[in-house]
Amino acid sequence: MSRILVLGAFGFYGSKVAQALRVRGHEVGCGTRTLRGREAEVRVDLDAPDSFAVLREFDVVVNCSDSVNAQP
């Protein structure tokens, strides 16, 4: 079992990826820019590098975010 962070896990595509990983027995964190009290939320903002430290807590990061408007 791995600890996996899914960025965009509350979106259409990301929610399906997160669920598929849970079914396979992985511990899934749900990366989001804005904390709203949802289960397994982890604050990560692609425009805020200071929020990246939390990435060290996970074995794998899967980016399913809608990052079209994010800075490179």
CHARMM-style PDB file with segment names, atoms N, HN, CA, C and O in Angstrom:
ATOM      1  N   MET     1       0.842  -1.175   0.000  1.00  0.00      PROA
ATOM      2  CA  MET     1       0.000   0.000   0.000  1.00  0.00      PROA
ATOM      3  C   MET     1       0.886   1.237   0.000  1.00  0.00      PROA
ATOM      4  O   MET     1       1.830   1.339   0.784  1.00  0.00      PROA
ATOM      5  N   SER     2       0.578   2.160  -0.872  1.00  0.00      PROA
ATOM      6  HN  SER     2      -0.189   2.077  -1.509  1.00  0.00      PROA
ATOM      7  CA  SER     2       1.332   3.410  -0.979  1.00  0.00      PROA
ATOM      8  C   SER     2       0.477   4.572  -0.512  1.00  0.00      PROA
ATOM      9  O   SER     2      -0.752   4.505  -0.517  1.00  0.00      PROA
ATOM     10  N   ARG     3       1.151   5.640  -0.109  1.00  0.00      PROA
ATOM     11  HN  ARG     3       2.149   5.695  -0.105  1.00  0.00      PROA
ATOM     12  CA  ARG     3       0.469   6.913   0.167  1.00  0.00      PROA
ATOM     13  C   ARG     3       0.554   7.721  -1.109  1.00  0.00      PROA
ATOM     14  O   ARG     3       1.645   8.071  -1.558  1.00  0.00      PROA
ATOM     15  N   ILE     4      -0.597   8.018  -1.696  1.00  0.00      PROA
ATOM     16  HN  ILE     4      -1.484   7.734  -1.331  1.00  0.00      PROA
ATOM     17  CA  ILE     4      -0.644   8.694  -2.987  1.00  0.00      PROA
ATOM     18  C   ILE     4      -1.439   9.985  -2.853  1.00  0.00      PROA
ATOM     19  O   ILE     4      -2.542   9.992  -2.307  1.00  0.00      PROA
ATOM     20  N   LEU     5      -0.874  11.071  -3.352  1.00  0.00      PROA
ATOM     21  HN  LEU     5       0.022  11.065  -3.795  1.00  0.00      PROA
ATOM     22  CA  LEU     5      -1.554  12.361  -3.376  1.00  0.00      PROA
ATOM     23  C   LEU     5      -2.062  12.597  -4.794  1.00  0.00      PROA
ATOM     24  O   LEU     5      -1.287  12.589  -5.751  1.00  0.00      PROA
ATOM     25  N   VAL     6      -3.370  12.808  -4.919  1.00  0.00      PROA
ATOM     26  HN  VAL     6      -3.999  12.814  -4.141  1.00  0.00      PROA
ATOM     27  CA  VAL     6      -3.972  13.094  -6.218  1.00  0.00      PROA
ATOM     28  C   VAL     6      -4.327  14.577  -6.242  1.00  0.00      PROA
ATOM     29  O   VAL     6      -5.233  15.019  -5.535  1.00  0.00      PROA
ATOM     30  N   LEU     7      -3.611  15.336  -7.056  1.00  0.00      PROA
ATOM     31  HN  LEU     7      -2.875  14.977  -7.630  1.00  0.00      PROA
ATOM     32  CA  LEU     7      -3.934  16.746  -7.234  1.00  0.00      PROA
ATOM     33  C   LEU     7      -5.161  16.837  -8.127  1.00  0.00      PROA
ATOM     34  O   LEU     7      -5.218  16.204  -9.181  1.00  0.00      PROA
ATOM     35  N   GLY     8      -6.137  17.621  -7.706  1.00  0.00      PROA
ATOM     36  HN  GLY     8      -6.091  18.136  -6.850  1.00  0.00      PROA
ATOM     37  CA  GLY     8      -7.382  17.720  -8.459  1.00  0.00      PROA
ATOM     38  C   GLY     8      -8.328  16.568  -8.182  1.00  0.00      PROA
ATOM     39  O   GLY     8      -9.162  16.234  -9.024  1.00  0.00      PROA
ATOM     40  N   ALA     9      -8.211  15.961  -7.019  1.00  0.00      PROA
ATOM     41  HN  ALA     9      -7.534  16.233  -6.335  1.00  0.00      PROA
ATOM     42  CA  ALA     9      -8.990  14.765  -6.691  1.00  0.00      PROA
ATOM     43  C   ALA     9     -10.481  15.010  -6.516  1.00  0.00      PROA
ATOM     44  O   ALA     9     -11.250  14.053  -6.421  1.00  0.00      PROA
ATOM     45  N   PHE    10     -10.903  16.255  -6.471  1.00  0.00      PROA
ATOM     46  HN  PHE    10     -10.278  17.032  -6.548  1.00  0.00      PROA
ATOM     47  CA  PHE    10     -12.331  16.535  -6.337  1.00  0.00      PROA
ATOM     48  C   PHE    10     -12.964  16.888  -7.683  1.00  0.00      PROA
ATOM     49  O   PHE    10     -14.165  17.148  -7.751  1.00  0.00      PROA
ATOM     50  N   GLY    11     -12.181  16.898  -8.734  1.00  0.00      PROA
ATOM     51  HN  GLY    11     -11.205  16.687  -8.679  1.00  0.00      PROA
ATOM     52  CA  GLY    11     -12.706  17.172 -10.068  1.00  0.00      PROA
ATOM     53  C   GLY    11     -13.239  15.908 -10.717  1.00  0.00      PROA
ATOM     54  O   GLY    11     -13.212  14.832 -10.121  1.00  0.00      PROA
ATOM     55  N   PHE    12     -13.722  16.047 -11.938  1.00  0.00      PROA
ATOM     56  HN  PHE    12     -13.744  16.922 -12.422  1.00  0.00      PROA
ATOM     57  CA  PHE    12     -14.331  14.919 -12.655  1.00  0.00      PROA
ATOM     58  C   PHE    12     -13.340  13.769 -12.836  1.00  0.00      PROA
ATOM     59  O   PHE    12     -13.605  12.647 -12.405  1.00  0.00      PROA
ATOM     60  N   TYR    13     -12.227  14.037 -13.456  1.00  0.00      PROA
ATOM     61  HN  TYR    13     -12.011  14.948 -13.806  1.00  0.00      PROA
ATOM     62  CA  TYR    13     -11.231  13.006 -13.743  1.00  0.00      PROA
ATOM     63  C   TYR    13     -10.516  12.562 -12.464  1.00  0.00      PROA
ATOM     64  O   TYR    13     -10.376  11.366 -12.208  1.00  0.00      PROA
ATOM     65  N   GLY    14     -10.067  13.527 -11.669  1.00  0.00      PROA
ATOM     66  HN  GLY    14     -10.180  14.499 -11.877  1.00  0.00      PROA
ATOM     67  CA  GLY    14      -9.311  13.210 -10.464  1.00  0.00      PROA
ATOM     68  C   GLY    14     -10.082  12.390  -9.455  1.00  0.00      PROA
ATOM     69  O   GLY    14      -9.501  11.541  -8.779  1.00  0.00      PROA
ATOM     70  N   SER    15     -11.386  12.626  -9.337  1.00  0.00      PROA
ATOM     71  HN  SER    15     -11.857  13.316  -9.887  1.00  0.00      PROA
ATOM     72  CA  SER    15     -12.189  11.853  -8.381  1.00  0.00      PROA
ATOM     73  C   SER    15     -12.242  10.380  -8.784  1.00  0.00      PROA
ATOM     74  O   SER    15     -12.261   9.500  -7.924  1.00  0.00      PROA
ATOM     75  N   LYS    16     -12.267  10.119 -10.063  1.00  0.00      PROA
ATOM     76  HN  LYS    16     -12.252  10.834 -10.761  1.00  0.00      PROA
ATOM     77  CA  LYS    16     -12.282   8.736 -10.540  1.00  0.00      PROA
ATOM     78  C   LYS    16     -10.924   8.047 -10.321  1.00  0.00      PROA
ATOM     79  O   LYS    16     -10.860   6.864  -9.987  1.00  0.00      PROA
ATOM     80  N   VAL    17      -9.859   8.804 -10.513  1.00  0.00      PROA
ATOM     81  HN  VAL    17      -9.911   9.766 -10.785  1.00  0.00      PROA
ATOM     82  CA  VAL    17      -8.520   8.267 -10.247  1.00  0.00      PROA
ATOM     83  C   VAL    17      -8.358   7.960  -8.759  1.00  0.00      PROA
ATOM     84  O   VAL    17      -7.877   6.888  -8.392  1.00  0.00      PROA
ATOM     85  N   ALA    18      -8.759   8.901  -7.907  1.00  0.00      PROA
ATOM     86  HN  ALA    18      -9.150   9.772  -8.205  1.00  0.00      PROA
ATOM     87  CA  ALA    18      -8.655   8.706  -6.452  1.00  0.00      PROA
ATOM     88  C   ALA    18      -9.447   7.474  -6.008  1.00  0.00      PROA
ATOM     89  O   ALA    18      -8.950   6.671  -5.219  1.00  0.00      PROA
ATOM     90  N   GLN    19     -10.663   7.322  -6.506  1.00  0.00      PROA
ATOM     91  HN  GLN    19     -11.066   7.974  -7.147  1.00  0.00      PROA
ATOM     92  CA  GLN    19     -11.488   6.167  -6.142  1.00  0.00      PROA
ATOM     93  C   GLN    19     -10.850   4.868  -6.599  1.00  0.00      PROA
ATOM     94  O   GLN    19     -10.839   3.893  -5.848  1.00  0.00      PROA
ATOM     95  N   ALA    20     -10.321   4.831  -7.809  1.00  0.00      PROA
ATOM     96  HN  ALA    20     -10.330   5.623  -8.419  1.00  0.00      PROA
ATOM     97  CA  ALA    20      -9.681   3.616  -8.321  1.00  0.00      PROA
ATOM     98  C   ALA    20      -8.477   3.226  -7.467  1.00  0.00      PROA
ATOM     99  O   ALA    20      -8.234   2.042  -7.232  1.00  0.00      PROA
ATOM    100  N   LEU    21      -7.730   4.222  -7.006  1.00  0.00      PROA
ATOM    101  HN  LEU    21      -7.927   5.183  -7.197  1.00  0.00      PROA
ATOM    102  CA  LEU    21      -6.568   3.938  -6.142  1.00  0.00      PROA
ATOM    103  C   LEU    21      -7.010   3.404  -4.783  1.00  0.00      PROA
ATOM    104  O   LEU    21      -6.395   2.483  -4.247  1.00  0.00      PROA
ATOM    105  N   ARG    22      -8.080   3.983  -4.224  1.00  0.00      PROA
ATOM    106  HN  ARG    22      -8.579   4.732  -4.659  1.00  0.00      PROA
ATOM    107  CA  ARG    22      -8.597   3.498  -2.932  1.00  0.00      PROA
ATOM    108  C   ARG    22      -9.053   2.044  -3.037  1.00  0.00      PROA
ATOM    109  O   ARG    22      -8.779   1.234  -2.151  1.00  0.00      PROA
ATOM    110  N   VAL    23      -9.749   1.722  -4.125  1.00  0.00      PROA
ATOM    111  HN  VAL    23      -9.971   2.380  -4.844  1.00  0.00      PROA
ATOM    112  CA  VAL    23     -10.241   0.355  -4.328  1.00  0.00      PROA
ATOM    113  C   VAL    23      -9.076  -0.631  -4.341  1.00  0.00      PROA
ATOM    114  O   VAL    23      -9.219  -1.777  -3.917  1.00  0.00      PROA
ATOM    115  N   ARG    24      -7.936  -0.181  -4.825  1.00  0.00      PROA
ATOM    116  HN  ARG    24      -7.820   0.751  -5.170  1.00  0.00      PROA
ATOM    117  CA  ARG    24      -6.750  -1.039  -4.889  1.00  0.00      PROA
ATOM    118  C   ARG    24      -5.957  -1.035  -3.587  1.00  0.00      PROA
ATOM    119  O   ARG    24      -4.873  -1.614  -3.520  1.00  0.00      PROA
ATOM    120  N   GLY    25      -6.494  -0.380  -2.543  1.00  0.00      PROA
ATOM    121  HN  GLY    25      -7.375   0.090  -2.597  1.00  0.00      PROA
ATOM    122  CA  GLY    25      -5.898  -0.453  -1.216  1.00  0.00      PROA
ATOM    123  C   GLY    25      -4.901   0.630  -0.868  1.00  0.00      PROA
ATOM    124  O   GLY    25      -4.237   0.537   0.164  1.00  0.00      PROA
ATOM    125  N   HSD    26      -4.775   1.653  -1.693  1.00  0.00      PROA
ATOM    126  HN  HSD    26      -5.314   1.729  -2.531  1.00  0.00      PROA
ATOM    127  CA  HSD    26      -3.832   2.729  -1.411  1.00  0.00      PROA
ATOM    128  C   HSD    26      -4.465   3.780  -0.506  1.00  0.00      PROA
ATOM    129  O   HSD    26      -5.679   3.983  -0.516  1.00  0.00      PROA
ATOM    130  N   GLU    27      -3.630   4.432   0.263  1.00  0.00      PROA
ATOM    131  HN  GLU    27      -2.644   4.267   0.271  1.00  0.00      PROA
ATOM    132  CA  GLU    27      -4.066   5.574   1.068  1.00  0.00      PROA
ATOM    133  C   GLU    27      -3.971   6.804   0.165  1.00  0.00      PROA
ATOM    134  O   GLU    27      -2.900   7.106  -0.362  1.00  0.00      PROA
ATOM    135  N   VAL    28      -5.081   7.508  -0.014  1.00  0.00      PROA
ATOM    136  HN  VAL    28      -5.950   7.262   0.414  1.00  0.00      PROA
ATOM    137  CA  VAL    28      -5.143   8.602  -0.976  1.00  0.00      PROA
ATOM    138  C   VAL    28      -5.391   9.925  -0.274  1.00  0.00      PROA
ATOM    139  O   VAL    28      -6.342  10.073   0.494  1.00  0.00      PROA
ATOM    140  N   GLY    29      -4.512  10.889  -0.554  1.00  0.00      PROA
ATOM    141  HN  GLY    29      -3.739  10.769  -1.178  1.00  0.00      PROA
ATOM    142  CA  GLY    29      -4.723  12.266  -0.134  1.00  0.00      PROA
ATOM    143  C   GLY    29      -5.271  13.043  -1.318  1.00  0.00      PROA
ATOM    144  O   GLY    29      -4.887  12.805  -2.463  1.00  0.00      PROA
ATOM    145  N   CYS    30      -6.175  13.975  -1.032  1.00  0.00      PROA
ATOM    146  HN  CYS    30      -6.487  14.168  -0.102  1.00  0.00      PROA
ATOM    147  CA  CYS    30      -6.827  14.741  -2.098  1.00  0.00      PROA
ATOM    148  C   CYS    30      -6.278  16.155  -2.105  1.00  0.00      PROA
ATOM    149  O   CYS    30      -6.628  16.974  -1.255  1.00  0.00      PROA
ATOM    150  N   GLY    31      -5.420  16.433  -3.063  1.00  0.00      PROA
ATOM    151  HN  GLY    31      -5.136  15.768  -3.754  1.00  0.00      PROA
ATOM    152  CA  GLY    31      -4.795  17.748  -3.169  1.00  0.00      PROA
ATOM    153  C   GLY    31      -5.767  18.787  -3.697  1.00  0.00      PROA
ATOM    154  O   GLY    31      -6.443  18.569  -4.702  1.00  0.00      PROA
ATOM    155  N   THR    32      -5.828  19.920  -3.008  1.00  0.00      PROA
ATOM    156  HN  THR    32      -5.278  20.097  -2.192  1.00  0.00      PROA
ATOM    157  CA  THR    32      -6.737  20.998  -3.380  1.00  0.00      PROA
ATOM    158  C   THR    32      -6.130  22.338  -2.996  1.00  0.00      PROA
ATOM    159  O   THR    32      -5.348  22.421  -2.049  1.00  0.00      PROA
ATOM    160  N   ARG    33      -6.489  23.387  -3.728  1.00  0.00      PROA
ATOM    161  HN  ARG    33      -7.124  23.320  -4.497  1.00  0.00      PROA
ATOM    162  CA  ARG    33      -6.010  24.738  -3.392  1.00  0.00      PROA
ATOM    163  C   ARG    33      -6.728  25.304  -2.182  1.00  0.00      PROA
ATOM    164  O   ARG    33      -6.141  26.035  -1.384  1.00  0.00      PROA
ATOM    165  N   THR    34      -8.012  24.959  -2.049  1.00  0.00      PROA
ATOM    166  HN  THR    34      -8.489  24.365  -2.697  1.00  0.00      PROA
ATOM    167  CA  THR    34      -8.838  25.544  -0.999  1.00  0.00      PROA
ATOM    168  C   THR    34      -9.407  24.450  -0.109  1.00  0.00      PROA
ATOM    169  O   THR    34     -10.138  23.577  -0.577  1.00  0.00      PROA
ATOM    170  N   LEU    35      -9.069  24.501   1.175  1.00  0.00      PROA
ATOM    171  HN  LEU    35      -8.475  25.210   1.555  1.00  0.00      PROA
ATOM    172  CA  LEU    35      -9.593  23.516   2.116  1.00  0.00      PROA
ATOM    173  C   LEU    35     -11.050  23.839   2.428  1.00  0.00      PROA
ATOM    174  O   LEU    35     -11.393  24.979   2.741  1.00  0.00      PROA
ATOM    175  N   ARG    36     -11.896  22.823   2.339  1.00  0.00      PROA
ATOM    176  HN  ARG    36     -11.617  21.897   2.085  1.00  0.00      PROA
ATOM    177  CA  ARG    36     -13.331  23.010   2.584  1.00  0.00      PROA
ATOM    178  C   ARG    36     -13.888  21.974   3.545  1.00  0.00      PROA
ATOM    179  O   ARG    36     -15.104  21.818   3.648  1.00  0.00      PROA
ATOM    180  N   GLY    37     -13.027  21.272   4.241  1.00  0.00      PROA
ATOM    181  HN  GLY    37     -12.039  21.398   4.157  1.00  0.00      PROA
ATOM    182  CA  GLY    37     -13.488  20.291   5.220  1.00  0.00      PROA
ATOM    183  C   GLY    37     -13.903  18.954   4.627  1.00  0.00      PROA
ATOM    184  O   GLY    37     -14.626  18.194   5.271  1.00  0.00      PROA
ATOM    185  N   ARG    38     -13.461  18.654   3.419  1.00  0.00      PROA
ATOM    186  HN  ARG    38     -12.873  19.271   2.896  1.00  0.00      PROA
ATOM    187  CA  ARG    38     -13.785  17.376   2.792  1.00  0.00      PROA
ATOM    188  C   ARG    38     -12.783  16.317   3.242  1.00  0.00      PROA
ATOM    189  O   ARG    38     -11.680  16.636   3.687  1.00  0.00      PROA
ATOM    190  N   GLU    39     -13.174  15.080   3.123  1.00  0.00      PROA
ATOM    191  HN  GLU    39     -14.070  14.821   2.762  1.00  0.00      PROA
ATOM    192  CA  GLU    39     -12.344  13.965   3.564  1.00  0.00      PROA
ATOM    193  C   GLU    39     -11.002  13.921   2.833  1.00  0.00      PROA
ATOM    194  O   GLU    39     -10.943  14.079   1.613  1.00  0.00      PROA
ATOM    195  N   ALA    40      -9.932  13.705   3.588  1.00  0.00      PROA
ATOM    196  HN  ALA    40      -9.980  13.576   4.578  1.00  0.00      PROA
ATOM    197  CA  ALA    40      -8.572  13.483   3.072  1.00  0.00      PROA
ATOM    198  C   ALA    40      -7.973  14.686   2.345  1.00  0.00      PROA
ATOM    199  O   ALA    40      -7.053  14.519   1.544  1.00  0.00      PROA
ATOM    200  N   GLU    41      -8.474  15.888   2.605  1.00  0.00      PROA
ATOM    201  HN  GLU    41      -9.221  16.023   3.256  1.00  0.00      PROA
ATOM    202  CA  GLU    41      -7.950  17.086   1.930  1.00  0.00      PROA
ATOM    203  C   GLU    41      -6.510  17.392   2.334  1.00  0.00      PROA
ATOM    204  O   GLU    41      -6.124  17.260   3.496  1.00  0.00      PROA
ATOM    205  N   VAL    42      -5.748  17.797   1.357  1.00  0.00      PROA
ATOM    206  HN  VAL    42      -6.061  17.904   0.414  1.00  0.00      PROA
ATOM    207  CA  VAL    42      -4.372  18.246   1.569  1.00  0.00      PROA
ATOM    208  C   VAL    42      -4.204  19.513   0.743  1.00  0.00      PROA
ATOM    209  O   VAL    42      -4.455  19.501  -0.462  1.00  0.00      PROA
ATOM    210  N   ARG    43      -3.782  20.613   1.376  1.00  0.00      PROA
ATOM    211  HN  ARG    43      -3.578  20.624   2.355  1.00  0.00      PROA
ATOM    212  CA  ARG    43      -3.644  21.868   0.642  1.00  0.00      PROA
ATOM    213  C   ARG    43      -2.347  21.886  -0.155  1.00  0.00      PROA
ATOM    214  O   ARG    43      -1.253  21.817   0.406  1.00  0.00      PROA
ATOM    215  N   VAL    44      -2.491  21.982  -1.476  1.00  0.00      PROA
ATOM    216  HN  VAL    44      -3.380  22.038  -1.932  1.00  0.00      PROA
ATOM    217  CA  VAL    44      -1.367  22.151  -2.397  1.00  0.00      PROA
ATOM    218  C   VAL    44      -1.841  23.105  -3.484  1.00  0.00      PROA
ATOM    219  O   VAL    44      -2.833  22.841  -4.163  1.00  0.00      PROA
ATOM    220  N   ASP    45      -1.129  24.211  -3.643  1.00  0.00      PROA
ATOM    221  HN  ASP    45      -0.324  24.426  -3.090  1.00  0.00      PROA
ATOM    222  CA  ASP    45      -1.491  25.198  -4.658  1.00  0.00      PROA
ATOM    223  C   ASP    45      -0.321  25.316  -5.629  1.00  0.00      PROA
ATOM    224  O   ASP    45       0.781  25.696  -5.233  1.00  0.00      PROA
ATOM    225  N   LEU    46      -0.556  24.993  -6.891  1.00  0.00      PROA
ATOM    226  HN  LEU    46      -1.451  24.684  -7.212  1.00  0.00      PROA
ATOM    227  CA  LEU    46       0.527  25.024  -7.879  1.00  0.00      PROA
ATOM    228  C   LEU    46       1.100  26.422  -8.076  1.00  0.00      PROA
ATOM    229  O   LEU    46       2.201  26.567  -8.608  1.00  0.00      PROA
ATOM    230  N   ASP    47       0.369  27.451  -7.655  1.00  0.00      PROA
ATOM    231  HN  ASP    47      -0.525  27.333  -7.223  1.00  0.00      PROA
ATOM    232  CA  ASP    47       0.862  28.831  -7.727  1.00  0.00      PROA
ATOM    233  C   ASP    47       1.536  29.277  -6.435  1.00  0.00      PROA
ATOM    234  O   ASP    47       1.961  30.428  -6.338  1.00  0.00      PROA
ATOM    235  N   ALA    48       1.645  28.397  -5.440  1.00  0.00      PROA
ATOM    236  HN  ALA    48       1.299  27.462  -5.520  1.00  0.00      PROA
ATOM    237  CA  ALA    48       2.223  28.746  -4.134  1.00  0.00      PROA
ATOM    238  C   ALA    48       3.272  27.704  -3.741  1.00  0.00      PROA
ATOM    239  O   ALA    48       2.949  26.735  -3.054  1.00  0.00      PROA
ATOM    240  N   PRO    49       4.519  27.891  -4.166  1.00  0.00      PROA
ATOM    241  CA  PRO    49       5.569  26.912  -3.876  1.00  0.00      PROA
ATOM    242  C   PRO    49       5.741  26.593  -2.394  1.00  0.00      PROA
ATOM    243  O   PRO    49       6.218  25.512  -2.049  1.00  0.00      PROA
ATOM    244  N   ASP    50       5.360  27.520  -1.510  1.00  0.00      PROA
ATOM    245  HN  ASP    50       4.972  28.398  -1.790  1.00  0.00      PROA
ATOM    246  CA  ASP    50       5.474  27.239  -0.075  1.00  0.00      PROA
ATOM    247  C   ASP    50       4.535  26.104   0.351  1.00  0.00      PROA
ATOM    248  O   ASP    50       4.715  25.537   1.429  1.00  0.00      PROA
ATOM    249  N   SER    51       3.553  25.768  -0.461  1.00  0.00      PROA
ATOM    250  HN  SER    51       3.407  26.228  -1.336  1.00  0.00      PROA
ATOM    251  CA  SER    51       2.634  24.678  -0.115  1.00  0.00      PROA
ATOM    252  C   SER    51       3.171  23.308  -0.553  1.00  0.00      PROA
ATOM    253  O   SER    51       2.541  22.289  -0.268  1.00  0.00      PROA
ATOM    254  N   PHE    52       4.302  23.265  -1.229  1.00  0.00      PROA
ATOM    255  HN  PHE    52       4.813  24.093  -1.460  1.00  0.00      PROA
ATOM    256  CA  PHE    52       4.832  22.013  -1.765  1.00  0.00      PROA
ATOM    257  C   PHE    52       5.474  21.098  -0.716  1.00  0.00      PROA
ATOM    258  O   PHE    52       5.688  19.917  -0.988  1.00  0.00      PROA
ATOM    259  N   ALA    53       5.779  21.611   0.457  1.00  0.00      PROA
ATOM    260  HN  ALA    53       5.605  22.570   0.678  1.00  0.00      PROA
ATOM    261  CA  ALA    53       6.450  20.805   1.483  1.00  0.00      PROA
ATOM    262  C   ALA    53       5.653  19.547   1.834  1.00  0.00      PROA
ATOM    263  O   ALA    53       6.236  18.520   2.179  1.00  0.00      PROA
ATOM    264  N   VAL    54       4.340  19.624   1.748  1.00  0.00      PROA
ATOM    265  HN  VAL    54       3.866  20.458   1.467  1.00  0.00      PROA
ATOM    266  CA  VAL    54       3.486  18.486   2.081  1.00  0.00      PROA
ATOM    267  C   VAL    54       3.715  17.300   1.140  1.00  0.00      PROA
ATOM    268  O   VAL    54       3.381  16.166   1.485  1.00  0.00      PROA
ATOM    269  N   LEU    55       4.276  17.548  -0.034  1.00  0.00      PROA
ATOM    270  HN  LEU    55       4.547  18.469  -0.315  1.00  0.00      PROA
ATOM    271  CA  LEU    55       4.508  16.475  -0.998  1.00  0.00      PROA
ATOM    272  C   LEU    55       5.437  15.401  -0.445  1.00  0.00      PROA
ATOM    273  O   LEU    55       5.357  14.245  -0.861  1.00  0.00      PROA
ATOM    274  N   ARG    56       6.305  15.761   0.475  1.00  0.00      PROA
ATOM    275  HN  ARG    56       6.369  16.700   0.813  1.00  0.00      PROA
ATOM    276  CA  ARG    56       7.249  14.795   1.069  1.00  0.00      PROA
ATOM    277  C   ARG    56       6.556  13.696   1.861  1.00  0.00      PROA
ATOM    278  O   ARG    56       7.153  12.652   2.123  1.00  0.00      PROA
ATOM    279  N   GLU    57       5.307  13.918   2.245  1.00  0.00      PROA
ATOM    280  HN  GLU    57       4.822  14.767   2.033  1.00  0.00      PROA
ATOM    281  CA  GLU    57       4.560  12.941   3.044  1.00  0.00      PROA
ATOM    282  C   GLU    57       3.998  11.800   2.201  1.00  0.00      PROA
ATOM    283  O   GLU    57       3.442  10.845   2.743  1.00  0.00      PROA
ATOM    284  N   PHE    58       4.138  11.891   0.891  1.00  0.00      PROA
ATOM    285  HN  PHE    58       4.590  12.666   0.450  1.00  0.00      PROA
ATOM    286  CA  PHE    58       3.534  10.908  -0.005  1.00  0.00      PROA
ATOM    287  C   PHE    58       4.593  10.178  -0.821  1.00  0.00      PROA
ATOM    288  O   PHE    58       5.662  10.721  -1.104  1.00  0.00      PROA
ATOM    289  N   ASP    59       4.279   8.939  -1.195  1.00  0.00      PROA
ATOM    290  HN  ASP    59       3.412   8.498  -0.965  1.00  0.00      PROA
ATOM    291  CA  ASP    59       5.183   8.142  -2.022  1.00  0.00      PROA
ATOM    292  C   ASP    59       5.070   8.522  -3.498  1.00  0.00      PROA
ATOM    293  O   ASP    59       6.047   8.466  -4.243  1.00  0.00      PROA
ATOM    294  N   VAL    60       3.856   8.909  -3.906  1.00  0.00      PROA
ATOM    295  HN  VAL    60       3.062   8.954  -3.300  1.00  0.00      PROA
ATOM    296  CA  VAL    60       3.564   9.200  -5.304  1.00  0.00      PROA
ATOM    297  C   VAL    60       2.637  10.412  -5.366  1.00  0.00      PROA
ATOM    298  O   VAL    60       1.767  10.583  -4.513  1.00  0.00      PROA
ATOM    299  N   VAL    61       2.834  11.254  -6.391  1.00  0.00      PROA
ATOM    300  HN  VAL    61       3.542  11.114  -7.084  1.00  0.00      PROA
ATOM    301  CA  VAL    61       1.925  12.367  -6.655  1.00  0.00      PROA
ATOM    302  C   VAL    61       1.389  12.198  -8.072  1.00  0.00      PROA
ATOM    303  O   VAL    61       2.159  12.047  -9.021  1.00  0.00      PROA
ATOM    304  N   VAL    62       0.053  12.223  -8.209  1.00  0.00      PROA
ATOM    305  HN  VAL    62      -0.573  12.346  -7.439  1.00  0.00      PROA
ATOM    306  CA  VAL    62      -0.606  12.118  -9.505  1.00  0.00      PROA
ATOM    307  C   VAL    62      -1.292  13.456  -9.767  1.00  0.00      PROA
ATOM    308  O   VAL    62      -2.124  13.893  -8.971  1.00  0.00      PROA
ATOM    309  N   ASN    63      -0.953  14.099 -10.864  1.00  0.00      PROA
ATOM    310  HN  ASN    63      -0.277  13.744 -11.510  1.00  0.00      PROA
ATOM    311  CA  ASN    63      -1.523  15.403 -11.177  1.00  0.00      PROA
ATOM    312  C   ASN    63      -2.718  15.259 -12.115  1.00  0.00      PROA
ATOM    313  O   ASN    63      -2.560  14.993 -13.306  1.00  0.00      PROA
ATOM    314  N   CYS    64      -3.919  15.439 -11.558  1.00  0.00      PROA
ATOM    315  HN  CYS    64      -4.047  15.655 -10.590  1.00  0.00      PROA
ATOM    316  CA  CYS    64      -5.154  15.417 -12.339  1.00  0.00      PROA
ATOM    317  C   CYS    64      -5.803  16.792 -12.286  1.00  0.00      PROA
ATOM    318  O   CYS    64      -6.992  16.941 -12.565  1.00  0.00      PROA
ATOM    319  N   SER    65      -5.012  17.788 -11.925  1.00  0.00      PROA
ATOM    320  HN  SER    65      -4.046  17.667 -11.698  1.00  0.00      PROA
ATOM    321  CA  SER    65      -5.580  19.128 -11.767  1.00  0.00      PROA
ATOM    322  C   SER    65      -5.817  19.792 -13.112  1.00  0.00      PROA
ATOM    323  O   SER    65      -5.193  19.463 -14.121  1.00  0.00      PROA
ATOM    324  N   ASP    66      -6.725  20.717 -13.087  1.00  0.00      PROA
ATOM    325  HN  ASP    66      -7.232  20.984 -12.268  1.00  0.00      PROA
ATOM    326  CA  ASP    66      -6.980  21.564 -14.257  1.00  0.00      PROA
ATOM    327  C   ASP    66      -5.975  22.705 -14.154  1.00  0.00      PROA
ATOM    328  O   ASP    66      -6.287  23.786 -13.656  1.00  0.00      PROA
ATOM    329  N   SER    67      -4.764  22.442 -14.635  1.00  0.00      PROA
ATOM    330  HN  SER    67      -4.510  21.563 -15.039  1.00  0.00      PROA
ATOM    331  CA  SER    67      -3.672  23.400 -14.456  1.00  0.00      PROA
ATOM    332  C   SER    67      -3.404  24.225 -15.706  1.00  0.00      PROA
ATOM    333  O   SER    67      -2.312  24.775 -15.855  1.00  0.00      PROA
ATOM    334  N   VAL    68      -4.358  24.320 -16.591  1.00  0.00      PROA
ATOM    335  HN  VAL    68      -5.245  23.873 -16.470  1.00  0.00      PROA
ATOM    336  CA  VAL    68      -4.181  25.067 -17.832  1.00  0.00      PROA
ATOM    337  C   VAL    68      -3.823  26.526 -17.549  1.00  0.00      PROA
ATOM    338  O   VAL    68      -3.005  27.114 -18.257  1.00  0.00      PROA
ATOM    339  N   ASN    69      -4.425  27.100 -16.533  1.00  0.00      PROA
ATOM    340  HN  ASN    69      -5.089  26.622 -15.958  1.00  0.00      PROA
ATOM    341  CA  ASN    69      -4.176  28.500 -16.205  1.00  0.00      PROA
ATOM    342  C   ASN    69      -3.063  28.714 -15.191  1.00  0.00      PROA
ATOM    343  O   ASN    69      -2.754  29.857 -14.854  1.00  0.00      PROA
ATOM    344  N   ALA    70      -2.453  27.640 -14.696  1.00  0.00      PROA
ATOM    345  HN  ALA    70      -2.704  26.712 -14.969  1.00  0.00      PROA
ATOM    346  CA  ALA    70      -1.378  27.768 -13.703  1.00  0.00      PROA
ATOM    347  C   ALA    70      -0.074  28.180 -14.393  1.00  0.00      PROA
ATOM    348  O   ALA    70       0.171  27.836 -15.549  1.00  0.00      PROA
ATOM    349  N   GLN    71       0.736  28.907 -13.673  1.00  0.00      PROA
ATOM    350  HN  GLN    71       0.538  29.187 -12.733  1.00  0.00      PROA
ATOM    351  CA  GLN    71       2.058  29.291 -14.172  1.00  0.00      PROA
ATOM    352  C   GLN    71       2.905  28.036 -14.364  1.00  0.00      PROA
ATOM    353  O   GLN    71       2.754  27.087 -13.594  1.00  0.00      PROA
ATOM    354  N   PRO    72       3.789  27.994 -15.359  1.00  0.00      PROA
ATOM    355  CA  PRO    72       4.656  26.820 -15.538  1.00  0.00      PROA
ATOM    356  C   PRO    72       5.687  26.699 -14.421  1.00  0.00      PROA
ATOM    357  OT1 PRO    72       6.492  25.768 -14.422  1.00  0.00      PROA
TER     358      PRO     72
END
